[in-house]
């Protein structure tokens, strides 16, 4: 087993269908990222395509990449006409919008690449971790589940439900097309709940990678000093860079963070069936037989999850190769989406 650093470090897991990473400090996850295996353009990449449509002359248009993905670009250079070949630098990846159907997903956003920029994919999750300069601890399935020990399942549950905290201070998080709203509630008096809620919200924003425009509704606090204390908690616990307003008299504060990719909440909620499939395959990969180790495994899942997994035979082949045994996929209609068991 690889020794785990005591200082802050990344746990990295090359899973089936997705890669996972968790930044751990003091034994708990303070930031997490998931990168799905798909053909969508990643932030930082440069891709060839053609200007498919002008939305606002010289200001905004749609580019169809050679992969088929549509990207919103701003601005349009004066001499670029519809149908012209272009190279696009991706600034923000495609993001599913809550409450809207898939056809109205928020498109990736980009700009015309500068001359000399070469076509290539954006940095992968592993590459971004390497650039952080922090130690990276691989988490193969045959070793102890370090990510789970640091709170992986609890974090995914928070991201799916939007509920964080306990009775004295709790959050309810609502992603919307315009911004992410965080409501702070709890049994503590406002002077205590304000700072507690601000700290909890800052930690949740960092942990789930929430970005863009974020509004936090803290309790109404009686004086300016109490509001300043709450604001200081955000500054202490939310890593830079970000911008924020002061906490106003009604307890509302707005935060702006650079948005390059979906938050953990947006990723999981955009396709709950896929999220359930990934969790089930992770369990199956780590399941030990009676004698210990890998070998054949039986995985019981809801019908929608079984359909998704069967539609990706490469996942099944990879799981069987890693385990050294066959996968038996069973359906149990009584299981709720997200529930599964392996043996």
C-alpha positions as CSV (number, residue, x, y, z in Angstrom):
1,X,0.0,0.0,0.0
2,X,1.2,3.5,-0.9
3,X,2.0,5.6,2.2
4,X,-0.4,8.5,2.6
5,X,1.0,12.0,3.2
6,X,0.0,13.8,6.4
7,X,0.1,17.2,4.6
8,X,-2.6,18.2,2.1
9,X,-2.7,15.9,-0.8
10,X,-4.8,14.7,-3.7
11,X,-6.3,11.2,-3.8
12,X,-6.7,10.1,-7.5
13,X,-8.8,7.2,-8.8
14,X,-8.8,6.1,-12.4
15,X,-12.3,4.7,-12.3
16,X,-14.4,2.9,-14.9
17,X,-16.2,5.6,-16.9
18,X,-14.7,8.5,-14.9
19,X,-11.7,9.7,-13.1
20,X,-12.1,11.0,-9.5
21,X,-10.0,13.3,-7.3
22,X,-10.3,14.5,-3.8
23,X,-8.1,17.1,-2.0
24,X,-7.7,15.9,1.6
25,X,-6.7,18.0,4.5
26,X,-6.8,16.7,8.1
27,X,-8.3,13.4,6.9
28,X,-11.4,15.0,5.2
29,X,-12.2,16.1,1.7
30,X,-12.0,19.8,1.1
31,X,-12.3,19.7,-2.7
32,X,-13.5,17.1,-5.2
33,X,-13.6,16.7,-8.9
34,X,-14.9,14.2,-11.3
35,X,-14.0,13.9,-15.0
36,X,-16.3,11.8,-17.2
37,X,-15.2,9.8,-20.2
38,X,-16.9,11.6,-23.1
39,X,-16.0,13.6,-26.2
40,X,-17.0,17.0,-24.9
41,X,-14.5,19.7,-25.2
42,X,-12.5,20.5,-22.0
43,X,-11.7,24.0,-20.8
44,X,-8.3,25.1,-22.1
45,X,-8.5,23.0,-25.3
46,X,-8.3,24.4,-28.9
47,X,-10.6,22.7,-31.4
48,X,-11.2,23.1,-35.2
49,X,-14.7,23.8,-36.5
50,X,-16.8,26.1,-38.6
51,X,-18.9,29.1,-37.8
52,X,-22.4,27.6,-38.0
53,X,-24.5,30.6,-37.2
54,X,-24.2,34.3,-36.4
55,X,-26.4,35.3,-33.5
56,X,-25.3,38.9,-33.1
57,X,-23.2,40.4,-35.9
58,X,-19.5,40.6,-34.9
59,X,-20.5,39.8,-31.3
60,X,-21.8,36.3,-30.8
61,X,-22.2,33.1,-32.8
62,X,-22.3,29.3,-32.8
63,X,-19.4,27.1,-33.9
64,X,-19.8,23.5,-34.7
65,X,-16.6,21.7,-33.8
66,X,-15.3,18.8,-35.9
67,X,-16.6,16.5,-33.1
68,X,-20.1,17.8,-33.7
69,X,-20.4,19.7,-30.4
70,X,-21.8,23.3,-30.6
71,X,-19.8,26.1,-28.9
72,X,-21.0,29.6,-28.2
73,X,-18.2,32.1,-29.2
74,X,-17.8,35.8,-28.4
75,X,-16.8,38.0,-30.3
76,X,-16.8,37.1,-34.0
77,X,-13.9,38.6,-36.0
78,X,-15.1,40.9,-38.7
79,X,-13.8,38.8,-41.6
80,X,-15.3,35.5,-40.4
81,X,-18.4,34.5,-42.3
82,X,-20.9,31.7,-41.7
83,X,-19.3,28.4,-42.9
84,X,-15.8,29.6,-42.5
85,X,-13.3,27.3,-40.8
86,X,-12.1,28.5,-37.3
87,X,-10.2,27.4,-34.3
88,X,-11.9,27.8,-31.0
89,X,-10.3,28.1,-27.5
90,X,-12.7,26.6,-24.9
91,X,-13.2,28.9,-21.9
92,X,-16.0,27.0,-20.2
93,X,-17.2,23.5,-20.7
94,X,-20.9,22.6,-21.4
95,X,-23.0,22.6,-18.3
96,X,-26.4,21.1,-17.7
97,X,-29.0,23.6,-16.5
98,X,-31.3,22.5,-13.7
99,X,-35.0,22.4,-14.6
100,X,-34.4,22.4,-18.3
101,X,-34.4,19.5,-20.8
102,X,-31.2,18.3,-22.3
103,X,-31.8,20.2,-25.6
104,X,-31.4,23.5,-23.6
105,X,-28.2,22.6,-22.0
106,X,-25.8,25.5,-21.5
107,X,-23.4,25.2,-24.4
108,X,-19.7,25.3,-24.0
109,X,-18.3,28.8,-24.3
110,X,-15.2,29.9,-26.2
111,X,-13.4,32.4,-28.3
112,X,-11.6,32.4,-31.6
113,X,-8.1,31.1,-30.9
114,X,-5.1,33.4,-31.2
115,X,-2.8,32.9,-34.3
116,X,-0.3,30.1,-33.6
117,X,-2.4,28.2,-31.0
118,X,-2.3,24.5,-31.9
119,X,-5.3,22.3,-31.9
120,X,-5.4,20.0,-28.8
121,X,-7.5,18.9,-25.9
122,X,-7.7,20.8,-22.7
123,X,-5.7,19.6,-19.6
124,X,-7.1,16.4,-18.1
125,X,-8.0,16.1,-14.5
126,X,-4.7,14.3,-13.7
127,X,-2.8,17.0,-15.5
128,X,-4.5,19.7,-13.5
129,X,-3.6,17.8,-10.3
130,X,0.0,17.6,-11.3
131,X,0.1,21.3,-12.0
132,X,-1.2,22.0,-8.4
133,X,2.2,20.9,-7.1
134,X,0.6,18.9,-4.3
135,X,1.3,15.2,-3.7
136,X,-0.9,12.8,-5.6
137,X,-1.8,9.4,-4.0
138,X,-3.2,6.9,-6.5
139,X,-6.1,4.9,-5.2
140,X,-6.3,1.5,-7.0
141,X,-9.3,-0.7,-6.3
142,X,-7.3,-3.5,-4.7
143,X,-6.1,-1.2,-1.9
144,X,-8.0,0.3,1.1
145,X,-10.7,2.8,0.0
146,X,-9.0,6.1,1.1
147,X,-11.5,8.2,-0.7
148,X,-14.4,6.6,1.2
149,X,-12.5,7.0,4.5
150,X,-12.2,10.7,3.8
151,X,-16.0,11.1,3.2
152,X,-16.5,10.4,-0.5
153,X,-20.0,9.0,-0.2
154,X,-21.2,11.7,2.2
155,X,-19.9,14.3,-0.3
156,X,-21.8,12.8,-3.2
157,X,-25.0,12.6,-1.1
158,X,-24.6,16.3,-0.3
159,X,-24.2,17.2,-3.9
160,X,-27.2,15.2,-5.0
161,X,-29.5,16.5,-2.2
162,X,-28.1,19.9,-1.8
163,X,-28.4,19.5,2.0
164,X,-25.3,20.2,4.2
165,X,-24.8,20.5,7.9
166,X,-26.7,19.8,11.1
167,X,-29.4,21.2,13.3
168,X,-27.4,24.2,14.6
169,X,-26.3,25.3,11.2
170,X,-27.4,23.8,7.9
171,X,-27.4,24.7,4.2
172,X,-29.8,24.1,1.4
173,X,-28.2,24.6,-2.0
174,X,-30.2,25.3,-5.1
175,X,-28.4,25.5,-8.5
176,X,-30.4,27.6,-11.0
177,X,-29.7,28.8,-14.6
178,X,-28.8,32.2,-13.3
179,X,-26.9,31.5,-10.1
180,X,-26.4,29.0,-7.3
181,X,-28.4,30.0,-4.2
182,X,-27.4,28.8,-0.7
183,X,-29.9,29.2,2.1
184,X,-28.6,29.1,5.6
185,X,-30.8,28.0,8.4
186,X,-30.4,26.6,11.9
187,X,-31.3,26.7,15.6
188,X,-28.4,29.0,16.7
189,X,-29.0,32.7,17.4
190,X,-28.4,34.9,14.3
191,X,-25.1,36.3,15.7
192,X,-23.7,32.8,15.9
193,X,-25.6,31.3,12.9
194,X,-24.3,34.0,10.5
195,X,-20.6,33.2,10.9
196,X,-21.3,29.4,11.2
197,X,-23.4,29.5,8.1
198,X,-20.8,31.6,6.2
199,X,-18.1,29.1,7.1
200,X,-20.2,26.1,6.1
201,X,-21.2,27.7,2.8
202,X,-17.6,28.6,1.9
203,X,-16.4,25.1,2.7
204,X,-19.3,23.6,0.6
205,X,-18.5,25.9,-2.4
206,X,-14.9,24.8,-2.4
207,X,-15.7,21.1,-1.8
208,X,-18.2,20.8,-4.6
209,X,-16.4,23.2,-7.1
210,X,-19.4,25.6,-7.2
211,X,-18.5,28.5,-9.4
212,X,-20.0,31.4,-11.4
213,X,-22.5,33.6,-9.5
214,X,-23.3,32.4,-6.0
215,X,-25.8,34.0,-3.6
216,X,-25.7,33.1,0.2
217,X,-28.7,34.0,2.3
218,X,-27.5,34.3,5.8
219,X,-29.7,35.2,8.8
220,X,-30.5,38.9,9.3
221,X,-27.8,40.2,11.7
222,X,-28.4,43.1,14.1
223,X,-25.2,45.1,13.5
224,X,-22.4,45.7,11.1
225,X,-19.8,44.0,13.2
226,X,-21.7,40.7,13.1
227,X,-21.9,41.0,9.3
228,X,-18.2,41.7,9.1
229,X,-17.4,38.6,11.1
230,X,-19.6,36.5,8.8
231,X,-17.9,37.9,5.7
232,X,-14.4,37.2,7.3
233,X,-15.4,33.5,7.5
234,X,-15.9,33.4,3.7
235,X,-12.5,35.0,3.2
236,X,-10.9,32.5,5.6
237,X,-12.4,29.3,4.2
238,X,-12.9,29.9,0.5
239,X,-9.7,29.7,-1.5
240,X,-8.9,32.6,-3.8
241,X,-9.5,33.8,-6.4
242,X,-13.0,35.1,-6.0
243,X,-14.9,38.3,-5.6
244,X,-17.7,39.0,-3.1
245,X,-20.0,41.8,-2.0
246,X,-20.4,42.9,1.6
247,X,-23.0,41.1,3.7
248,X,-26.0,43.5,3.4
249,X,-28.5,44.3,6.2
250,X,-30.7,41.4,5.1
251,X,-27.8,38.9,5.4
252,X,-27.3,38.4,1.7
253,X,-23.8,38.2,0.1
254,X,-22.9,37.4,-3.5
255,X,-19.7,35.7,-4.6
256,X,-18.3,35.4,-8.1
257,X,-15.8,32.6,-9.0
258,X,-14.4,31.8,-12.4
259,X,-16.4,29.1,-14.0
260,X,-14.7,26.6,-16.3
261,X,-16.5,23.3,-15.8
262,X,-19.6,21.9,-14.1
263,X,-19.7,21.8,-10.3
264,X,-20.0,18.4,-8.6
265,X,-23.7,19.2,-8.1
266,X,-24.3,20.1,-11.8
267,X,-22.4,17.0,-13.0
268,X,-24.3,14.5,-10.8
269,X,-27.7,16.1,-11.2
270,X,-27.4,16.5,-15.0
271,X,-27.6,12.7,-15.4
272,X,-28.7,10.9,-12.2
273,X,-28.7,7.5,-14.0
274,X,-25.1,7.9,-15.1
275,X,-24.1,9.0,-11.6
276,X,-25.8,5.8,-10.2
277,X,-24.0,3.7,-12.9
278,X,-20.6,5.1,-11.9
279,X,-21.2,4.5,-8.2
280,X,-22.4,0.9,-8.9
281,X,-19.3,0.1,-11.0
282,X,-17.0,1.6,-8.4
283,X,-18.6,-0.7,-5.8
284,X,-18.3,-3.7,-8.1
285,X,-14.7,-3.0,-8.9
286,X,-13.8,-2.9,-5.1
287,X,-16.0,-5.8,-4.0
288,X,-14.0,-8.6,-2.5
289,X,-15.0,-12.3,-2.9
290,X,-15.2,-14.6,0.1
291,X,-11.6,-15.6,-0.3
292,X,-10.5,-12.0,-0.7
293,X,-9.4,-10.2,-3.9
294,X,-11.2,-10.0,-7.2
295,X,-12.8,-12.7,-9.4
296,X,-16.4,-12.9,-10.5
297,X,-18.9,-10.4,-9.1
298,X,-22.7,-10.1,-9.2
299,X,-24.0,-6.5,-9.3
300,X,-27.7,-5.8,-8.6
301,X,-29.0,-2.4,-9.8
302,X,-32.2,-0.7,-10.9
303,X,-33.4,-1.3,-14.5
304,X,-32.3,2.1,-15.7
305,X,-28.8,1.6,-14.4
306,X,-28.5,-1.9,-15.9
307,X,-29.6,-0.5,-19.3
308,X,-26.9,2.2,-19.1
309,X,-24.2,-0.2,-18.1
310,X,-25.1,-2.7,-20.8
311,X,-25.0,0.1,-23.4
312,X,-21.3,0.5,-22.6
313,X,-19.7,-2.9,-23.1
314,X,-16.3,-1.3,-22.8
315,X,-17.1,-0.6,-19.1
316,X,-18.0,-4.2,-18.5
317,X,-14.8,-5.5,-20.3
318,X,-12.6,-3.2,-18.3
319,X,-14.3,-4.2,-15.0
320,X,-13.8,-7.9,-15.8
321,X,-10.2,-7.4,-16.8
322,X,-9.4,-5.5,-13.6
323,X,-11.1,-8.1,-11.5
324,X,-10.0,-11.1,-13.4
325,X,-13.5,-12.5,-13.4
326,X,-16.9,-12.0,-15.0
327,X,-19.7,-9.5,-14.2
328,X,-23.2,-10.8,-13.6
329,X,-25.6,-7.9,-13.9
330,X,-28.9,-8.3,-12.1
331,X,-32.0,-6.0,-12.0
332,X,-34.1,-5.3,-9.0
333,X,-37.0,-3.0,-9.7
334,X,-37.5,-2.4,-5.9
335,X,-34.2,-0.6,-5.7
336,X,-34.3,3.2,-5.8
337,X,-32.0,5.1,-8.3
338,X,-28.6,5.2,-6.7
339,X,-29.1,2.0,-4.6
340,X,-27.1,-1.1,-5.6
341,X,-25.3,-4.0,-4.0
342,X,-22.5,-6.3,-5.1
343,X,-21.4,-9.8,-4.0
